[in-house]
Amino acid sequence: MMAGASTLPMVDRAYGVMIVDTDGREYVDGCSGTICVNIGHGVSDVLEAISAQSQLVTFAHRSQFRSQPVEDLTAMILAIAGPGYREVVYTNSGSETMETAVRLVMHHHAGTGRDIIVSQRPSYHGMTVGALAVSGHPPRRRNLEALLGGVAKLEQVSSSRDAEILPSLEDWLLVLERVDPARIAAVVFEPVGGAASGGAEMDVRTLRGLREFCDSVGALLIADEVMTGFGRTGEWFGVTKSGITPDLVVTGKGLSGGYLPIGACIVGERVLSGASAADVSMGHTMSGNPLAAAAALAVLKYTRDQRLVSRAREVGTFLRGELELVAESVPFLQPPRGRGLLLGMGIEQNPVDFATTPLNRRIVEAALRNGLLVYPSGVDARTQSVMVCPPLTIRDREVEMLIARFTRAVSQSFVAERV
Ligand SMILES: Cc1ncc(COP(=O)(O)O)c(C=O)c1O
């Protein structure tokens, strides 16, 4: 249980963008849970698909049976991913998917001496040991370095400019060119940051530059699309705008919109070519179970049929404009950054106050008191931020309700800050 969890409200039910507690209080889900409930709560198409599948079969292991939901889901994911991909390996979370991608990299390069993975700081790729080992998230790595050190030889790239949270292409190349190119196994990145960098976005030039670099030295490129994948950014994937094809695409969260646990690693043609990634990645007991696959399939169909990807773009523009107005009237809030409905706002606070009472936590708590969920992010005082990422289905009047509650929450945190 989380520290302080006993003070949290007890959830009762949820519908659309609203969550209701057992005292009957309603909350606007302004961060889609942990930025995963992409299509909103209680969508009947998904509930019916889960119910129908559960009447047929809930568990059949992939080593013993194929199943229609998994085959249909794989076909749909590969169609969305486009040319260049061969197969999909299923897991139960984003962390497990990143773990799978890292393992596939190691299998792909086995016997070649390639053992270095390069990632950026700040970044977050998951809580399992392999995923955390490639993450640039000091608070989540705390006390665990002994576990993480042996997993992957890690090089991390930070921004050389104070005002920029993410490294530029020049920052990446400076580090990459220092490392023996024959030892680089993979480069891993989040196209738009979440838990670590609160909506900071990589630019197209950097994405293309990393693709070119990996091609030139024979390394694999891993895109962590756990938060950005399946429509959140106003495109199917966070990398879509750049036109690049990463070798491994790591997904989770929005794939099932939070209805059931599932993650999927989308594997490029050149990874372990001639072999099946599913054979070497092994997976877990529950990986690729028909029930979770049926839920994910229903979520993706709903996303496609309701045109939620373009909706994320349109509503994202409206929400961004509203958040800009909030930022103009609050000295410690930076203008929103991010893409589509993956938006974060940086928070300025001196490091001493941050160490005792980080403002983003205070905003999250004040928001909860005002009937709103928002999400804290960042790894230190410089990167602390708050994320406003409602479901892609949010309507304009619900955006207005969200903004009214957010404005109240922020002003209450501000008063508290000045005391
Ligand atoms: C970019 C990114 N990668 C990986 C993960 C880990 O996913 P999960 O929490 O489902 O294990 C997260 C979770 O927040 C994430 O945002």
The ligand as a Gaussian input file, in Angstrom:
#p B3LYP/6-31G(d) Opt

LIG

0 1
 C        7.156000       5.774000     -20.727000
 C        6.846000       4.663000     -19.764000
 N        7.461000       3.490000     -19.899000
 C        7.197000       2.449000     -19.085000
 C        6.284000       2.572000     -18.064000
 C        6.003000       1.400000     -17.164000
 O        4.721000       0.922000     -17.408000
 P        3.918000       0.091000     -16.298000
 O        3.649000       1.024000     -15.171000
 O        2.682000      -0.366000     -16.995000
 O        4.774000      -1.043000     -15.897000
 C        5.632000       3.784000     -17.859000
 C        4.678000       3.961000     -16.751000
 O        4.376000       5.042000     -16.320000
 C        5.901000       4.858000     -18.739000
 O        5.305000       6.042000     -18.615000

